[in-house]
Amino acid sequence: MFKGFVIAVLLMLGASQLDQYFCNGRYTDGTMSMLRQIRHSFRS
């Protein structure tokens, strides 16, 4: 289970780096904004 989690985290970090390089972080910024809004909706 831990191995799968580590692989998923590393893949997400790699995808983020590729996004920063090819798209100036457009998709990473959008994803982080969406996650921030989801977190705020659960905190009420």
C-alpha positions in Angstrom: 0.0 0.0 0.0 2.8 2.4 0.9 4.6 1.6 -2.3 1.6 2.5 -4.3 1.2 5.8 -2.5 4.8 6.7 -3.1 4.5 5.9 -6.8 1.4 8.0 -7.1 3.1 11.0 -5.4 6.1 10.7 -7.6 4.0 10.5 -10.7 2.1 13.6 -9.6 5.3 15.5 -8.9 6.6 14.5 -12.4 3.4 15.6 -14.1 3.6 18.9 -12.2 7.1 19.5 -13.4 6.2 18.7 -17.0 3.3 21.2 -16.7 5.6 23.9 -15.4 8.0 23.3 -18.2 5.5 23.0 -21.2 2.5 25.1 -20.1 4.0 27.5 -17.5 2.0 25.8 -14.8 -1.4 26.5 -16.1 -2.9 23.1 -15.2 -1.1 22.8 -11.9 -2.4 26.2 -10.8 -5.9 25.3 -11.8 -5.7 22.0 -9.9 -4.4 23.7 -6.8 -7.1 26.3 -7.0 -9.8 23.6 -7.3 -8.3 21.6 -4.3 -8.2 24.8 -2.2 -11.9 25.5 -2.9 -12.8 21.9 -2.1 -10.9 22.2 1.2 -12.7 25.4 2.1 -16.1 23.8 1.4 -15.4 21.1 3.9 -14.2 23.4 6.6 -17.4 25.6 6.6 
